[in-house]
Amino acid sequence: MATALGLALGPAVAIGLARFDYALLLPSMRADLHWSFATAGAMSTANALGYLAGALLAAVAARRYGARRVFVASLGVTVMALLATGGTDNTVVLVALRAVAGASGALAFIAGAGLVAAAVPATSPRRAATLLGIYFAGGGAAIVASGLGVPYLLGATSLADGWRWGWVLLAGLGAVAFAVATPIALARAEPPAPPVAHRRWPARQLGPIVVSYGLFGAGYIAYMTFIVAFLKGHGMGASGITAFWVVLGAASIAGAFAWARPIARLRGGSGTATVLAVLGTGALLPLVSGSPEAAMGSALLFGGSFLSVVTAVTAVARRSLQPHHWTPAIAGLTVAFALGQCLGPVLAGVLSDGPAGLSLGLALSVGVLLAGALVALTQRHHETPGHCAAVEADPPTAI
């Protein structure tokens, strides 16, 4: 338990601080740097491209240098990238720093997951599920922590470039996380090397889920990039933004566990479709009503579901494929997700520069998420021999 809690600071930095918290600083950066929404979206796309590169390199890096070293070094690079982001107003340099943070964050995230999994005996799948759930919930914890500090920091400074201090604050939080997580990571045993054989997996068998996961990547990141700017544009102040962001982060922690058992019991792609439908509904609420209640409802539904899409997709792969296919299947799904994550922000940004503003960009997010739900419904149910009982006993967790 202590290992999972300590290593959860990895996702807190890599996913929470380095990816999601850009949304809190985007309105201030856009105003000071005179960005279009397309440029603002390109920043998220750069981060997603970096994440894709890091995900593709993670297995090779871990085999060559060891998961512990990769986790620590990548986490340190991510913290430095956060700090450097506050030190420049050059758009090209900012794009490069967002890409670096994405790549190093992916390396840290994947290496840390391997360390947590290796800390649990293979005969304890339920224990592994619990500890991995704690590990992945670190991203939600970072959302809560930054939501309590960044909006008030921006509101307390009268400087136009107050966003710089926001990045410094995020880097400071990341440095504390790095200091705590490093000795815990170095004390762990290295994960076992994956088998070389069976790298090919039956991708056609999971075709609809692969497409659905890519659509999720495009839809969720568009919402996470622009929702704070949308709410501020509709008059929500610093206290309201703080409440919204904290609720979203707290809901993501709770949802990662609350969805696990329902997902384990649903067949085919219906689990993925259900979570995506709730996610799309949450993204729709701010467009239907500008009330604070609608915003909080969106935070609860969206926050409580977005991490669990990964749970649902992983459940389909685990249920449908033999164990030796799980690793290459998850790698292929991650590529589809990352490609969608690259396209979503820039497309939403281009649309948001039009007369309709951010409403059209967020409407794209809703449409893409609901399309992903429909595609997931076409995924046929497959069951590998002996898997049904294992699923009932040990529901999958977010990965």
N, C-alpha and C positions, 0 to 999 in steps of 0.2 A: 504493500500500500504506500509506504513512504517513497519507494522508488518511482511509482507511477505519479505520485503527487509532485515529486521533484522534477521528473522529466516532462511533466505536463507544462512546465514553463517554456519548453521548446515550442510547442504549438502556440502558446501565448504570445511569444515573440514573432515566430515565423508567419503565423496566419493572422492572429489578432492585431498586433501592433503594426506589422509590416504590410499587411494587405487591407484589412477591413477599416482600420482607423484613418486611412487616407480620406475616407468620406467625411470625417469630422473636420478636417483641415481644408478640404476642397473649396468651400465657399470663400474663405479668407484668401487662399492662394489665387483663386480665379479673379477676385476683385483686385488684388494687389498687382498681379502679373498680367492682367488684361487678357486672360485666356478665353477662347471660345469653349463651348461644351465639347466640341470635337477634340480639342487639345486636352481638355481635362479627362476625357474618356481614353485618349491615347496613353495617358499615364498609367491607367489601369491595365490597358492592353500590354504595355511594356512589362509591367509586373507579371502578367499572365504568361507572356512569352518567356520571361526568365524562369518562371515556375515550370513551364514545359521542359525547358532545357535542363533544369535541375533534376526533374523527375526522370528524364531519360538517362542522366549520368549517375543517378544515386546508387544503383546496384553495382556498377563498375567501380565507383569510388569506394564504396563500403568493402568490396572484395580486396581492393588494392591497399587501402590505408586503414581499414577497420572502422566499424560503425561508431565506436566511441570517439575516435579522432575526428571523423567527419561531422558528427553531431556538435562537438565543442567548437571546432574551427568554423563551421558554417554559422553557428549561432553567433559567434563573435563577429563575423563579417556582416551579418544582418544588423547587429547593433551599430556597428560603425557606419553602415549605409544609412541608417535612420538619422544618425547624428550629422552626417555629411549633407543630407537632404536639407537640413535647416541652414546650411552655410552657403547656399548658392541660389541665385534667381535665374540662372541660365537654363532655358527650357531643354536644350539638348543634354546638358549634364544631368538635369533632373530625370529625364527619360532613362538615361544610362543607370542612374542610381536606383530607380524603380525596378529596372531589369535585374540589377545585381541583387537587390533585396529579394526579388522573386526567386532567383536561382538558388541563392544561399538558404533561403527559407525552405524551399522544397527539399534540399539536401538534409537540413536539420530535422525537418518534420519526418521524413521517411526513415532516416537513421535512428531517430528516437523511438519510432514505433517498433523497429526491430529490436532495440534494447529492452523495451517493455515486454514484448512477446517472449524474448529469451529468458526473462526473469521468472517465467511460470513454467512448471513441468508440462510436458505434452499431455499428460494424463489428467490435467485440470482445465478443461475447456471453459467451464463456467467462471473459474477464477480469472482466466485470461480475458474473457469477455468483460468482466467487471473492471479490471485494471486498464484495458484499452479504452473503455468508456471514460474513465477518469482522465487518461492521457489526452484524448481528443477533445474533451471538454475544456482544456486549457485555452483554446481559442475564444470560447465564450467568456471565460473569466477575464481575459484581456480586454474584451469589449466593455465589460462592466467597469473595470478599473479605469480605462481611458475615458469612459463616459462620465465618470465622477470628477475628472480633472480637466480635460481639454476644453470643454465649452466654457467653463468658468475662467480658465486661463485666457482664452481669446476675448472674453467679455471684460476681463480686468485690465487688459492693456489697451491703450489708446493708439498704439502704433499700427500703421497700415500693414506692416509685415509681421504682425503678431503670430502668424502661422509658423514662423521660424522657431519661436519658443515652444510651440506645440510639438514640433519634431524633436526639439531638445528634451522635452518632457518624456516623449515616447522612448527616446534613446536612453534616458535615465532609468525608466522602468525596465527597459531591456537589459541594461547593465546589471541591475539588481538580480533579474532573473538569470542572467548568465553566471553571475557569481554563485548563486545557489545551485544551479543545475550542473555546473561543471564537475565538482567533486563527486556528485551522485552518479553522473554518467561514467566517469573514469573508473569508478569502483565496480561497475557492472561487468559481467562476462560478455564476450563477443557472441552475437547470434551465430548459429551454425550456418555454414555455407549452403546456398540452395543447390539442388541437383542441376547438372548441366543438361541432362536429357529432358525430353518432353517440353521444349520451349514453344512448340506450335500448339495452338489451342483451337477448338472448333468455333471460330468467330461467328460463322453464320448462325449457329445455334442460339446466340445471344444478340443477333443483329438489332432487333427493336430496342433492347436495353442499351446497347452501345449508342444508338442514335438519340435515344431519350436522355442519356447522361450528357451527351454533348449539348443538347438543347438546355438542360438544366444549367450547365456551365455558363452558357450565354445569358440566360434569363436571370439567374440569381445575382451574378456579379454586376449587371446593369442596375439592379435595384440597390445593392449595397454601395455602389459608387455614387449614385445621385439622390438617394432618398433624403439625406440630410439637407442638401442644397434645395430640394423641392419643398421640404417642410419650412426651411428658413424663408424661402421665397413666398410662402403663404402665411408669414407672420409669426411663426413659432420662435420664441426667444430662447436664451441660453438654458433656463431652467427646464423648459419643455424638451429641448434637444437632449439634455442630460437624462431626463426621465425616460424618453423614448429609447435612447441607446442602452441605458442600463437594463430596461425591461427586455429589450431584444437579446442582450447578452445573457441575462439570467434565464430567459426562456430557452435559449439554445442549449444551455447546460442541462436543464430539466428534460427538454425534448429528446436529447440524445439517449436517455434511458427510458422515457415514457413510451417511445415508439417501438422499442426493440421487440417486445412480445407480440404486439399486433402484426408487425412486419413478418415475424417468424411464422405466423399462422396463415397468412394470405398466400395464394397460389399464383404461379406465373409472374407476370409483371404487375399484378393488381396492387401489391404493396407499394411499389415505386409510383404507380399512377395515383394512389390515394394520397401519398405524401406530397407529390407535386401539385395535386389539385388543391390541397390545403395551402400550400406555398403560394400558388397563383392567386387564391382568394385573399391571402394576406397582403400581397402586392397590390391588389385591386382596391382595397379599402380606402387608401388616401386619395385615389382618383374619384371615388364615388362621393366622398364627403371630406370637407376640410376641417372637421371638428377634431378636437383633441382626443375624443373617445375613439374615433376612427383610426387615428395615428397609433394609439396604444393598442387597439385591436390588431392593427397591422404588425406591430412589434411582437405581440404575443404569438400570432399565427405564423408569421414568417420566421421569427426567431426560433420558435419551437419546432420548426420543421426542416430548416435548410441543412443542418448537419445530418439529419436522419435520412435524407435522400441517399447519402453515401452508404448508410446502413442497409437501406432497401436494395440498392444495386449490388452490394457485396453479398447479401443474402441470396439473391438470384444466382450469382456466380458460384457460390458455395454449394447451393442445392443442385445446380444443373450440371456441374463438371466434377471430374475426378480430382482428388487433392493435388496431383502433380500438375494440373492445369490452372490451379487457383492463381499462382503468382504471375504467369504470363497473361492471364485473363485480366487481372486487376491492373497490370501495366498497360494493356491495350485500352481498357476503360478509362484509365487516367489520361491517356493521350487524347481520347475523344473529349473528355471533360476540359482539358487544358486548351484544346483548340476552340471549343465553344467560349471559354473564358477569355480568349484573345479577341474574339469577334464582338462579343456582347457590348462592352463599354464604348468602343469607337462607333459602332452602329447607333447605339442609343444617344451618344453625344452628337453625332451628325444630325439625327432627327430633332434633337432638343434645340439645335441652333435655328430651327425653323420658326414660323409664326406661332405654332402651338406650344413652344417651349418644352420644359421638362415633362409636361403631361404626356406628350407623344413618346418621349424616350421611355418613361415608365410603363406606358401602355404596351410598348414593344416587349418589355420584360414580362408583363402579364400574359401576353399572347404566346410568347415562346415557352413559358412554363406550362401553360395549359396545353399547348401542342405536344410538349414532352409527355404530359400525362396521357394524352390520347395515343401517342405512339407506344408508350409502355403497356397499354392495355392489349396490344397485339402480340405481346411476348407470350409464347406458349409455355405451359408448365412442363418442366423436366425434373426428374428425380433420380439421382444416382443411387445404386443399391445401398441400403442400410443408412441412408441419410435422414429419412423421415423422423426416426426416433431421436437422432442426435439433435435435430432442430428443435423438437419439442422440449428436450431437456436443457439445451443450451442455446437460446436465441442469440443471433449475431448482434454485434454492437457496431457503433460507428467506427470507421477505419480511416 
